[in-house]
Amino acid sequence: MKLHEAVGERILEFCKERNITPNKLCTMSGVIQSTVNCIFSGKSLNPKLRTIQYICDGLNITLKEFFDSPLFDNLED
């Protein structure tokens, strides 16, 4: 799995855990829907750390909590 794929999967995991839609997450985090859609579709091959931070803020979690997942083990180059 590549980094951008892992980021998208992790965002979806948190949405499912909290029973919220990605659209609702955008509202909570202040990240525009098209940015999140680009992460999910793979158009955003290198999501900015600032964007991930905004998403974490919306989820009320830390970056450490976001990246603390097996999804980020053994990523492809």
Backbone bond lengths (Angstrom), bond angles and torsions (degrees), N, CA, C in turn:
res aa  C-N    CA-C-N  psi(-1)  N-CA   C-N-CA  omega(-1)  CA-C   N-CA-C  phi
1 M - - - 1.452 - - 1.526 108.22 -
2 K 1.293 115.49 142.22 1.460 121.55 178.23 1.529 109.62 -91.92
3 L 1.326 115.61 160.60 1.467 121.02 -176.15 1.522 112.01 -55.99
4 H 1.325 117.55 -48.10 1.466 118.86 -177.15 1.530 111.73 -63.72
5 E 1.330 117.04 -32.19 1.464 120.28 176.71 1.528 110.65 -69.30
6 A 1.325 116.29 -40.69 1.463 120.91 179.10 1.528 110.79 -64.24
7 V 1.332 116.74 -39.93 1.473 120.13 178.67 1.521 109.98 -61.78
8 G 1.330 116.63 -46.79 1.469 119.90 178.84 1.516 112.46 -61.18
9 E 1.331 116.65 -43.45 1.466 120.83 178.25 1.527 111.19 -62.42
10 R 1.321 115.91 -40.84 1.466 119.63 -178.44 1.520 110.91 -65.69
11 I 1.316 116.79 -40.96 1.468 120.22 177.12 1.530 109.58 -60.13
12 L 1.329 116.50 -45.24 1.470 119.72 178.96 1.522 112.03 -62.57
13 E 1.335 117.01 -37.30 1.464 120.32 177.14 1.528 110.56 -58.45
14 F 1.328 115.93 -47.46 1.459 119.44 -178.90 1.528 111.39 -65.92
15 C 1.318 117.33 -37.06 1.464 119.83 177.48 1.527 110.26 -62.89
16 K 1.329 116.54 -43.76 1.466 120.21 179.55 1.525 111.35 -65.38
17 E 1.341 116.73 -42.60 1.467 120.54 179.00 1.520 111.88 -59.10
18 R 1.316 115.41 -37.75 1.465 120.54 -175.60 1.527 112.64 -96.60
19 N 1.325 115.66 0.72 1.460 121.54 -179.63 1.530 111.97 55.10
20 I 1.347 114.85 48.18 1.458 120.50 176.25 1.525 108.39 -125.36
21 T 1.303 115.48 155.09 1.460 120.48 176.88 1.526 109.12 -84.92
22 P 1.320 117.28 158.31 1.465 119.02 173.22 1.528 111.96 -56.91
23 N 1.329 116.80 -34.74 1.460 120.14 177.73 1.524 110.89 -62.55
24 K 1.328 116.95 -43.69 1.469 121.50 177.47 1.522 110.03 -62.25
25 L 1.327 117.46 -39.98 1.457 121.01 177.51 1.517 110.95 -60.88
26 C 1.326 116.89 -39.60 1.465 120.08 177.48 1.524 110.64 -59.70
27 T 1.305 116.53 -43.35 1.462 121.04 177.71 1.526 110.75 -62.74
28 M 1.323 116.22 -43.06 1.472 120.84 -178.39 1.532 112.20 -67.87
29 S 1.331 116.72 -32.88 1.458 120.34 -173.06 1.523 114.10 -100.47
30 G 1.326 116.69 -16.35 1.461 119.68 -177.85 1.523 112.86 80.83
31 V 1.320 117.03 10.80 1.466 121.46 177.00 1.526 107.49 -90.71
32 I 1.329 116.62 131.78 1.460 118.76 -176.96 1.523 111.23 -69.32
33 Q 1.318 115.44 148.97 1.461 122.42 -175.35 1.520 112.07 -57.45
34 S 1.315 117.59 -39.10 1.467 119.32 -177.69 1.526 111.51 -64.16
35 T 1.320 117.79 -32.10 1.465 120.85 177.60 1.518 110.44 -66.00
36 V 1.321 116.68 -46.88 1.462 120.93 178.98 1.530 110.03 -65.10
37 N 1.321 117.81 -39.99 1.463 120.92 177.73 1.527 111.01 -60.79
38 C 1.333 116.96 -38.77 1.467 121.07 178.39 1.529 110.95 -65.96
39 I 1.324 117.21 -35.71 1.462 120.41 176.83 1.526 109.20 -65.92
40 F 1.333 117.16 -46.72 1.463 121.29 -178.65 1.529 112.53 -65.13
41 S 1.321 117.30 -38.31 1.469 120.83 -175.50 1.522 112.96 -82.84
42 G 1.321 116.67 -12.15 1.459 119.92 -178.89 1.512 113.99 90.00
43 K 1.331 117.70 1.69 1.466 120.03 177.29 1.521 111.30 -68.93
44 S 1.327 115.77 -29.91 1.465 121.16 176.67 1.523 107.34 -93.02
45 L 1.330 116.56 96.43 1.460 120.85 -176.33 1.520 112.77 -80.63
46 N 1.322 116.71 -13.94 1.457 120.73 -178.77 1.529 109.13 -143.07
47 P 1.337 117.29 75.40 1.467 119.69 -178.63 1.528 110.15 -58.88
48 K 1.308 115.53 136.48 1.460 120.25 -178.40 1.525 110.52 -69.71
49 L 1.311 114.31 142.84 1.459 119.85 177.97 1.523 110.53 -59.90
50 R 1.320 117.68 -35.00 1.468 121.70 178.62 1.527 109.78 -61.20
51 T 1.314 117.56 -41.02 1.472 121.10 178.15 1.523 110.24 -62.80
52 I 1.327 116.14 -45.39 1.464 120.01 178.78 1.529 109.97 -62.83
53 Q 1.329 117.25 -37.54 1.473 120.78 177.55 1.525 111.00 -62.34
54 Y 1.326 117.11 -42.85 1.469 120.41 177.66 1.533 110.80 -61.58
55 I 1.320 115.93 -41.43 1.462 119.79 178.00 1.528 110.19 -63.57
56 C 1.323 116.05 -43.33 1.472 120.08 177.14 1.527 111.00 -60.57
57 D 1.322 116.52 -42.30 1.466 120.08 177.71 1.521 110.64 -59.79
58 G 1.329 116.59 -42.78 1.459 120.71 178.39 1.521 112.52 -63.57
59 L 1.337 115.75 -33.29 1.465 120.87 178.94 1.524 112.27 -86.70
60 N 1.331 116.03 -6.72 1.461 122.38 -177.71 1.531 111.37 61.01
61 I 1.335 114.40 45.59 1.465 121.17 176.67 1.524 108.90 -130.42
62 T 1.320 116.66 167.59 1.455 121.26 177.15 1.529 109.50 -93.23
63 L 1.322 115.66 164.31 1.459 120.01 173.75 1.522 110.51 -59.54
64 K 1.326 115.53 -37.63 1.471 119.87 178.52 1.527 110.51 -59.10
65 E 1.323 116.66 -44.50 1.467 120.09 178.61 1.534 110.81 -63.96
66 F 1.323 116.06 -38.27 1.462 119.71 -179.72 1.525 110.62 -62.31
67 F 1.323 116.51 -46.98 1.465 120.53 -175.24 1.527 113.51 -85.56
68 D 1.327 117.38 -3.39 1.460 121.03 178.90 1.531 109.60 -83.34
69 S 1.317 114.66 76.79 1.459 121.28 -176.55 1.522 109.18 -153.97
70 P 1.320 116.93 145.18 1.468 119.67 175.39 1.542 113.02 -59.76
71 L 1.330 117.00 -18.64 1.461 119.99 178.01 1.528 111.63 -56.56
72 F 1.334 116.27 -29.08 1.454 120.10 -174.87 1.538 112.43 -96.32
73 D 1.323 116.62 5.72 1.463 120.89 174.20 1.531 108.18 -84.91
74 N 1.292 115.98 138.39 1.471 121.56 173.68 1.529 114.44 56.99
75 L 1.310 116.91 45.82 1.452 120.51 177.71 1.527 110.61 -70.60
76 E 1.323 115.23 148.75 1.460 120.67 175.04 1.517 109.01 -77.17
77 D 1.331 115.19 157.28 1.472 120.05 176.35 1.505 111.06 -69.81
